[in-house]
Amino acid sequence: SLVLRAFPLGMSVAIPNRRTQDGQARRPYSHDLWIAAAGPCASFVLTLLLFAIGRWIPMPYDWAYGLVGVGLLSTAIALLNLLPIPGLDGGHLLMVSAARKGWEMTPAQELRLQRASVKWVVLICLVPFLYSLWTRIIIGIL
């Protein structure tokens, strides 16, 4: 069974019960690899489709420009999603590839790794924001 979760800029697909309690894979690794790769591939196809619509269908310039912008955003999201960070598709691809080579983690270890990586991503995203905020405060004081 698949689990779909909606987010403001996309969706998340989870595959619960990838392994049995004793760690055996329930299905071939290639199935999980294809599912993890499907999200970024869909984003790239959406980009091409939006570019084609903006280029070959007659419409106002502003609309075509907007379609190209949404296509570029879709590409950026796909590329970020391919980063090898657990919790993202790239991390899922990394984990499944490692499991295929014999390096298995327990479900509890995978969950801890995903939670830790999400915390690191949030922290990394906060650093530029806080730096920008700090410089605006300093510039405002000076």
C-alpha positions in Angstrom: 0.0 0.0 0.0 1.1 3.6 -0.7 0.7 6.6 1.6 0.2 10.0 0.0 0.9 13.2 2.0 0.1 16.7 0.6 2.6 19.5 1.1 2.3 23.1 -0.1 4.8 22.5 -2.9 4.2 18.9 -3.8 3.4 15.5 -2.4 5.2 12.8 -0.5 4.9 9.1 -1.3 5.7 6.6 1.5 5.9 2.9 1.2 5.1 1.4 4.6 6.3 -2.1 5.5 9.1 -2.2 3.0 10.6 -5.0 5.1 9.3 -7.7 7.4 10.0 -7.6 11.1 13.1 -9.8 10.7 14.5 -7.4 8.0 13.7 -9.4 4.8 12.6 -7.3 1.8 8.9 -7.8 1.0 9.4 -7.0 -2.7 12.3 -6.5 -5.1 14.5 -3.5 -4.5 13.9 -2.3 -8.0 10.3 -1.6 -7.1 11.3 0.8 -4.4 14.0 2.4 -6.6 11.4 3.1 -9.3 8.9 4.6 -6.8 11.6 6.9 -5.3 12.7 8.0 -8.8 9.1 8.6 -10.0 8.7 11.9 -8.1 11.7 13.7 -9.6 11.0 12.2 -13.0 7.5 13.5 -12.9 8.8 17.0 -12.0 11.1 17.0 -15.0 8.3 15.8 -17.3 6.1 18.6 -15.9 8.9 21.1 -16.6 9.1 19.9 -20.2 5.4 20.0 -20.6 5.1 23.6 -19.2 8.0 24.8 -21.4 6.3 23.2 -24.5 3.0 24.8 -23.7 4.6 28.2 -23.1 6.5 27.9 -26.4 4.0 26.5 -28.8 0.6 27.4 -27.7 -0.5 31.0 -28.4 -1.0 33.0 -25.2 -0.1 36.3 -23.7 3.6 36.8 -23.0 3.0 37.1 -19.2 1.3 33.7 -19.1 4.0 32.0 -21.0 6.6 33.7 -18.8 4.7 32.4 -15.7 4.6 28.8 -17.1 8.4 28.9 -17.6 8.8 30.2 -14.1 6.7 27.3 -12.7 8.6 24.9 -14.8 11.9 26.2 -13.4 10.5 25.9 -9.8 9.5 22.3 -10.6 13.0 21.5 -11.8 14.5 23.1 -8.6 12.3 21.0 -6.4 13.2 17.9 -8.3 16.9 18.6 -8.0 16.6 19.3 -4.3 14.6 16.2 -3.9 17.4 14.1 -5.4 19.9 15.2 -2.6 21.0 12.1 -0.7 19.3 13.1 2.5 17.1 10.5 4.2 13.5 11.6 4.0 13.9 12.9 0.4 13.8 10.7 -2.7 17.5 10.9 -3.1 17.9 9.6 0.4 15.5 6.8 -0.3 17.4 5.9 -3.4 20.6 5.9 -1.3 19.1 3.7 1.4 17.6 1.2 -1.0 20.8 1.0 -3.0 22.8 0.4 0.2 20.3 -2.3 1.3 20.7 -3.9 -2.1 24.5 -4.1 -1.6 24.0 -5.7 1.8 24.0 -2.7 4.2 20.7 -3.0 6.0 19.4 -0.8 8.8 16.6 -1.7 11.1 13.3 0.3 10.6 14.0 2.0 14.0 17.5 3.1 12.8 16.1 4.4 9.5 13.5 6.4 11.4 16.1 7.9 13.7 18.3 8.8 10.7 15.4 10.4 8.9 14.4 12.5 11.9 18.0 13.6 12.5 18.4 14.5 8.8 15.2 16.6 8.8 16.5 18.5 11.8 19.8 19.2 10.0 18.0 20.4 6.9 15.8 22.7 8.9 18.9 24.0 10.7 20.8 24.5 7.4 17.8 26.4 6.0 17.5 28.6 9.1 21.2 29.8 8.9 20.8 32.0 5.8 17.4 33.3 7.1 18.9 34.2 10.5 22.0 35.7 8.9 19.8 37.9 6.7 17.6 38.9 9.6 20.7 39.7 11.7 22.3 41.9 8.9 19.0 43.8 8.4 18.9 44.5 12.1 22.5 45.6 12.2 22.0 47.8 9.0 18.9 49.2 10.5 20.8 50.2 13.7 23.6 51.7 11.7 
